[in-house]
Amino acid sequence: MAVVVASVLAAGALAPAASARPAPAPAPAPESRERSVPPLTDERGRTLTLRGWNVEDKVNRGEAALTAITERHFRDLRAGGFNFARLLVFWDDLEPRRGQYSERYLRRIERILGWARKHRIHVLIDAHQDVFGPAFGHRGIPAWATRTDGLPFTPNPDDWFSEYFEPAVQRAFTHLYEDPDLRRAQAAMWQVLAERFRGHPAVIGYDLINEPMGELREGEDLPTAARRIEAEHLTPMYNRLARAIRAKDRSTWLFVEPTPIVGEGVPTGLGRIEDSRTVYAPHFYNTAMEAGADYDPEAGWIEAYEAAVTAYPARYRMPVVVGEWGPLNNALPNMGRFYREAVASLNRYSSGWAGYVWCYGGGYCALDERGRFRTNKERTATPYAPAVAGEVRSDTYDAERRRYRLDYRAAARPGVTELSLPPSVRGWRVSVAGSARVLGNARHGGRLLVVARPGVRVEVTVREGGPHGRTDHP
């Protein structure tokens, strides 16, 4: 879930001094960024864009695990124009006793995937952990896989993220990364999931571990520790898990995360993942905003994050999908601007994102109890192209004018491009230039298809409003 690191960064013994934090850096030019980070693609070679939200049940466990997730979640996602859900699953529920996997839990996941398929939602199965797991009062790695060497742990319910820096929690991560039997257990857990869900039409990927952390060394500041943990522990772990999963599932995308410290604009220390179908999946949280502050447009945080987060996938030629983002207090005066600028930034370099979190109520929930977007959350619902049958030249959305433009060269072999339009009482007007035609009617939101002659350049423009929200084509 969201990362609340402000108190940790302020705790001098555990964090760098303010002067050691990375200064805001200018983002690279859009043209160079688009070329350097490759897109996510489907089995037909189409360029994919994922837009959606995390879906979770952190309240129920054991026999009641995942029961808070219903078909309504996926029906409402699709109705809002979204096509992506990052589904949180917990190792402690899947394997409550070592070597004993819960068939009930697997069937519950299967039922959720059935709803996702029915409503055309891509699902990322996320092996989630918060503060390691139930041994520390949270969820994730089972208690039987938690080793602390007797080091102390003091809960801090007012700032749960600070618990990551408790000695017992840090040592537990070290044992997970280094102990041969725990390595085998983690790989076996993933093989159970991969064998069960390989080939499922709703499953697009596996997120190997949520927000991994590790053990700081004496005198080490947080950015230095993060880069070392990523290089020395996470990179080998991801390669081990990739090999294990590929023994059961050869094609599903693998999503790998850096430590959450990337949110401070710190470039990752991750190395090469030896798998050709790997996605870089950082999270996008700002420490000040997570601590309750309003968005500060002059701080340069979005620009610094974008510059830092694109270096790794550009180097290793990996697509980017941001797995979590979104502030807790979304109704502060500058939050409208934050959502505009954040969505624009995410769309420049990523193949998609999942906001945190698709639920009905307060806190981080995207929707209120009646299913209406909470303040500023509606800004995440914009027109986009879930799949493009060709090479994308540009893909832009003007939030002020409510205008979306897609420019692409159609593939050499025939294919279908998909457009998704969110609900609009004013209606949408769609025009297409090039040897192409639009199929369908999404006057007030929905799905359109574009069929083009192979090899031609196609320009699609979507505007809100206009006479009857009609669809125009030459």
C-alpha positions, 0 to 999 in steps of 0.5 A: 500500500502507500508508503509513509516514509516522512518520519523515517527520513526525518529520523537521522540515525536511519536516514540521510540528512536533508542535504543528501536527498536528490535534488529535483532533476529536469525530465528528459525530452518526451521524444527521447523518453518515448524511444528509450523505454519500450512498450508493453505488448500482447501476443499479437504484437500490439502496444498495450496501455494498462489503466486501473487500480489496486484491488485488495482485501486486507481485512479478511484472512483464513477461511474468509480471505478475499471475500471482500472483493466482489464482481462489483469491483470489476464491473465498476472498473470497466464502467469507468473505462479502466482495463487493469487491476493489481490483485493483492494476494498473500503468501500467509493465506496461500501457505498457512503451514509450510508445504500445505497450500490452501485450495480454498484460497486458490479457488477464491483467486480463480473466482476473482479472475473469472469476474475480471475476464467477464469484464475484460480486465487485465489482472496482475497477481501481486505477492503482497507484503506489508512490514514483512508479514503476520509475525509483525502484525501485518500481511505477507510472508508467513510466520513460519518463514520469519526469522529474527535472531531474537532481535527486538520489534516495537510496533508503531501503529501511528506510523506503520512504515517506520516498522520496516526499520525495526531490527527484527523486521530487517533481519527477517528480510535478510534471512528471506534473501539468504537462507536456502530453505526460505529461497526454495519455499518462496520459489515453490509458492510462486510455482504453485501460482504460476502452474494454477494460473498460466494461460488464464486469459485475465492474467497479464503478469505476476508481481514478484514481491510488493515494496521489498525492503532490507537490512541497513548497515551501521552508518549507511544512509537510506539511498545507499542502503536501498541501492545495495539491497536492490543490487545484492539481494533483489536482483538475485532473488528476481532471477531465482524466482524468474527461473522457478516461474518459467519452469511452469509458465513460459509467457506471462509477464514478470513484474519486478519492483525496486525498494519504495525509496525510489519515490524519493527520486533515487535511481534504483540499484537493480541489475539485469533480470535474465528474462525477456518478458520482465516489466519494471514496476516502481511505486509513485508516492511522495513522502511529504504528501503521504504525511498530509502535506498538499502538493507543491508544484515548485518542489520538482518532485514529479520531474525528479521522480520521472528522470530517476525512474526511467533510467533503469528500464531504458538501460535494460529495455524493459516496459514500465507499469507503475504499480501504486500511486495516489495521495491519501488526502486528495481534496487539498487545494493543489491536488487537482493540479497534482492529478493533472501533472501526475497523469501526464507524467505517468503517460509519458514514460509508462505502459500503464499504472494502477492507482491505490485503491479501488474501494468504496469509502474513505481513506485511499478509496477511489470511490465513496460508498455510493460508487462515485469518484471521490474528489479529484479521483475522476481525473484518472478516468481519461480516454486512452488506447488499451491496444494499438495495432502498430507503432505509436508515434504520439499518444497525448491527452490535454486535460484542460481541453478534454482532448485525446490524440493518438498518432500511429503507423498501422502494422504490416499485418492487419490488426485492431486498435482499441479505444476506451472512453470514460463516461461523459454526460456531454458525449465524445466526438471521435474523428480519424484521419488516414485509411481507417474506420471506426467501429462501434458507438461510444457516444457517452463512453465505452469501447471503440475499435479502429481498423486501418489499412496495413502500413498507413499512418492513422490519426485519431482525435477524441474531444468531449462535447460537440454535436451529439458526441458523434463519431466522424470518419472520412 
